C-alpha cells in the first residue's frame, strides 16, 4: 500500500481518493521547519495549503494530482465529521493524555478494531464512524475529539520532528477501509457532556465495580499509579484493601492484595511504575510481568519464551492469532530497531518510546525476556545440542535423506558438493550438506552454513566457529584429511563426522 510502503505523497493521496476518502494538501516540513516560511509557525506541517482548507478536500484524481505535482512533499489532510463520517479521538500524551492504548481502554472502555495512527509526536488517532452531528472538542485532559469543522494529518505525512505518521498494525492502510462504529461508551459521553472528565487519572481510584476477571490487573495499575506518586508500600496496601473491599464484586483474598502491593513496591517512588526499572530476581520473573510492560500491555501477549543456543524464541498472541518469533542473538534483542523488525513479523508494531525513555522502557523489558529465556535452559551445552540436532534433522530431510554405503557412492556425494561450490546452479538444487555414509553421519560445514542462511533454513548466517562448536557438542569431529576418488577425480572437503544422531536414526533409510 502506498501509505506504508513508500514516502511518495502523491501516490498516498491518490490511494485515499481512490478509496473514497477525501484529502487536501497541508504545508510540508522542510529542514525541520514548516514550508510556510513563518519562523514562529505554531502548527508546522499541519495547516492547509488551499484557500478553504478542509472544505476543499476531494476524491477527484485530477485535482489531487494537480495539488501534489505542484507540492510533491505536501502533507495530507483528511477532514472529519460530515465529509467522511468520521469522529476521531486524538490522544496526545504530551498534554496529559494516556501514554498507552491499554491505559486508554482501562480509563474509558473497550474500543472495537479500527484504524489506529501513531502520530509524529507519539500520540494516537482513533477514527470511528459517527453520523450524530456535533461533538465536544475535548473528551478529557490530553484527549481531543475531531468531528465537524476539523481534520487530521494522515499517514505518511511528516511531523516537525522528522517522524512520519504511520498506521499501527499488520493491516496497514487497509485499516482505513474498515473504520469501526463509535463505541457505546463514547456515544454516551458525547450525549452527556457532564460525564467528560478533566482528569483521566481520576478513575484510578474512583469508579464502578471491578468484575472478577479484571481485579488483579486493575488493582495492580492503581498500585503502580500510587507508587509513581511517591506512596510507600504500606500506604499502597492500605489503599488497595479499601478498593478491594468497596469496588471488587468478589473481593480478592488479603494475601493476594498484599502480593499486588509488594509487586508495586519494587518500583522506585515517584517514577512511572509501568516501566520496569528494578532488578527482578530470576526465580520471580514471570511472563505476567512482561505482559504488563508499558511497551507490550494492550498490544500483544507473550505466551512462552525459550532459548536454544544463541537463539531466543517467543510465542506471541497479537490479538488475532498466535505467532512464533526468533531473535538470533542477545545483541539483536537489545537493539530496539532490530527487535521492532522481529516483532513486526508477528504482526505487531511497537511504537518508539518517548525521547529519553528508550533505555528504561526497552532494556528493562528485554531484561525480563532474557531472564525468562534463561530459566528455560539447563545450560548452554544442552541448549546447543537441541538446536544442532534440530538443524541436522531439518537439513537432512530437506536434502532428500542422502545415504551412501560404498566409497564410490560417498565420493559421488562429495563430487556433488564440490561441483555445487563451483556452480551454485548445478542440478537446480542444493547439495546434500548433511548425509549418512559408511555408517557415520557427515556434515559439510561451508554448505551447511550457506543452507541455514537461506529462507528455507534459520535465515541467519552462523559463524563457522559456532557451527564447529555445535557439531562438537553432539560428538562430531573434523576429518580434514578425508579423501575419496571416483572417475579419476580426487575430492577432499571440510567434512565433520560422528555417530548417527538420534534425530537421523529415526528415519528408516538411515538404519
Secondary structure, 3 states (H helix, E strand, C coil): CHHHHCCCHHHHHHHHHHCCCCEEEECCEECCEECCCCCCCCCCCCCECCCCHHHHCECCHHHHHHHHHHCCCCEEEEECECCCCEEEEEECHHHCCCCCHHHHHHHHCCCCCCCEEECCCCCEEEEEECCCCCCCCEEECCEEEECCCCEEEECCCECCCCCECEECCCCHHHHHHHCCECCHHHHHHHHCHHHCCCCHHHHHCCCCCECHHHHHHHHHHHHHHHHHCCCCHHHHHHHHHHHHHHHECCCCCHHHHHHHHHHHCCCCCCCCCCCCCCCCCHHHCCHHHHHCCCCCCCCCEEEEEEEECCEEEEEEECCCCEEEEEECCHHHHHCHHHHHHHHHCCCCCCCCCCCCCHHHHHHHHHHHHHHHHHCCCCCHHHHHHHHHHHHHHHHHHHCCCCEECCHHHHHHHHHHHHHHHHCCCHHHCCCCCEEEECCEEEEEHHHHHHHHCCCCCCCCCCCHHHHHHHHHHCCCEECCCCCEEECCEEECCCEEEECCCHHHHCCHHHC
